[in-house]
Amino acid sequence: GLEDKCEKINIEGVRIAKKVAAGKALVAASMGPCGELLEPIGPFSFDDAYEEFALQAKLFEKAGADLISIETMMDIQEARAAVIAAKQNTKLPVIVHLTYDSNQKTNTGTPPEVAVCVFEELGADAIGANCSTGPKDMLKLAERFMNIAKIPVSIVSNAGNPELIADQTVYKMKPNEFAKYAKKFARIGVKFIGGCCGTGP
């Protein structure tokens, strides 16, 4: 029921982050999946996805975001729509993250090497992975990105793999253990290192 507040939500999100950053950090506006699978798997067309992402990207630029971080994309086609929309409708740098399972493929079967080839060609400024797994599994994935990518690599893993305890999703990895993996990512040349589900300050 918030469809009519799209502009306000996106602009306010960037404004608040810019205020908190106070010029000491860049603000990346997060662009996630539409919530519908694209044709031929789902009902959403590529053009529909493009229009949604183009609208959001323009709002991010209008609000003063420093870059766009496309995140948690399970389908390379949807991620393509987001990257094309952001690059064609703004001057902002774009990082594209797909989400991978323990077999190091997206839900629709894309390995990291294919993602690198596609998104470098589309002009993405950095590429990588976020969500899904913890840093242990992400380390292998990061190595595969590093072996082929000519653009910077970004890795944003969860605080370990989730466990379901009393109907609650729990991430048990402690910050110091997470930090050990951050050092490993840095050593192999990952340029952007962050935390997704289960992480905090």
Beta strands, then each sheet from edge to edge (+ up, - down):
strand 1: 28-31
strand 2: 67-73
strand 3: 94-98
strand 4: 126-130
strand 5: 153-157
strand 6: 163-165
strand 7: 168-170
strand 8: 192-195
sheet 1: 1+ 2+ 3+ 4+ 5+ 8+
sheet 2: 6+ 7-
end
